[in-house]
Amino acid sequence: MENGPPSDPVLRLSGICKSFGATEANRDIDLDVFAGEIHAILGENGAGKSTLMSILAGRYRPDRGTIHLKGRPVHFANPAQALAAGIGMVYQRFMLVESLTVTENILLGLGRGRLRLDMARAEGEIREFAGRYDLQIDPSQTVSRLSMGERQRVEILKLLYRRAQILIFDEPTAVLSPPEIETLFGILRRLRDLGHTILFITHKLEEVMTLATRISILRRGEMVGSFAAGQVRSRRELARRMVGREVLLEVERPAVTRGETVYAVRDLTVQDAAGRPLFEDVALSVRRGEILALTGVAGNGQGPLTAALAGLLPDVSGQVEFLGRTWAASRWPRAPRGGMVYIPEDRHATASVPELSLVDNFLLTRLGRYRRGPLLALSQARRETVRALAAFDVRAPAGPDTTARQLSGGNLQKFVLSRELAGRPALIIAEQPTSGLDIGATEEVWQTLLAQRRHAAVLLVSGDLREVLSLADRVAVMFRGRIIETVSARDPRQAARVGLLMAGIRD
């Protein structure tokens, strides 16, 4: 390892190997982690980052290799054992019970052995504990009423309350607004100053440059470098080390003449079972030749609205216009939508069937193209699947016969994109299209979406502010179920306001 700190590592991994069937996720990985550092784990999609961190957190057991914690060998059969040893993980999807309070979530599973719990006393303990770490949270609040940043603080508190000294974060800023990201960074620095060790997986290189004290890079299951963050002078250099080639980190926006309005909605409203609006009075339109970004912090209505825009949500009021035809929004789910493609956020449950091959998954949204009477042109579908895999550099161990479950999250996302963009759609609804993608793959997706403007209207749903401002012509910001403002992304003064609008701040 390059220029490691002089002290002994608090955590040492030696020769770690892990395979899933024929897929070798980790191969002979050595890694030293030192006390009181913020250690970034970088790598392309399928590089083995999440697998390695899941081994540390006790979710997986290595096939070979050893883990030493404070100089002593350890073996974790499950996450509870890892946490008992002082290692805990905050996952991208928070593991909280929304109907319970903060205190109840933190105490859940502790097994204190009391017949009756003094909740007032427990809340007081947790409030004092949170103050010690500057974690601003109300222990009596129900989780369902918390923002995403507050929920993340509850997950951190859960680990600290169980005396975790090493905290692992998987894409910790994925669901946070810009102000919440700054708050999180402050929390992580305070934890470091108090002697905790932080490991975090991210694809956002600017976060690494801002936060990390040490960086390790995996490539195709192997460790290719570990070094002090100060040895890297720019994001471009860091991207080159990670991907193994030069990455531009910027996108060119070739001029495209805007055409007719392809898609528009007016007065779009839907309520939940209790009669509360999931979103209301939404109006937006997108023209051929432009990218309209819909953005906001997770939980402000973008998910249900995107489902409604794609025709997947019933009982919606309002009006929809597509390719010159108009429908009542309640009829949109049954309207012909040829010419529209939808790239959903949930690539596992919505966009693919895990147990089917990639050829079968390729057919899911394109059956009409390959139907020949009662038969399917499977050989043609197979050839086109192979071309799609190559076009997006999808790393599939068995080629088109690979099942969707065998792909890493990022490679599965690239496969879904390759399938949906294989034709020439008039409207593309892309929901978090680069979620989980490394910087090289993100660059490719961005260029692809920009190229699609030549013949399509693109509705981009993304919480990634850099992505929104890099790609969009206009940005519609959602807050508490409403579009509170639509601004020009090409006007620097307007674009600078997007981060504040995401937090509900209108100047």
Secondary structure, DSSP 8 states (H G I E B T S, - for coil): --S--SS--SEEEEEEEEEETTEEEEEEEEEEE-TT-EEEEEE-TTSSHHHHHHHHTTSS--SEEEEEETTEEE--SSHHHHHHTTEEEE-SS----TTSBHHHHHHTT-----SS--HHHHHHHHHHHHHHTT----TTSBGGGS-HHHHHHHHHHHHHHTT-SEEEEESTTTT--HHHHHHHHHHHHHHHHTT-EEEEE-S-HHHHHHH-SEEEEEETTEEEEEEEGGG---HHHHHHHHHSS--------------SEEEEEEEEEEE-TTS-EEEEEEEEEEETT-EEEEE--TTSSHHHHHHHHTT--SS-EEEEEETTEEEEGGGGGGS--TTEEEE-S-TTTTS--TTSBHHHHHHTTTHHHHEETTEE-HHHHHHHHHHHHHHTT---TTGGGSBGGGS-HHHHHHHHHHHHTSS--SEEEEESTTTT--HHHHHHHHHHHHHHTTT-EEEEE---HHHHHHH-SEEEEEETTEEEEEEETTSHHHHTTHHHHHTT---
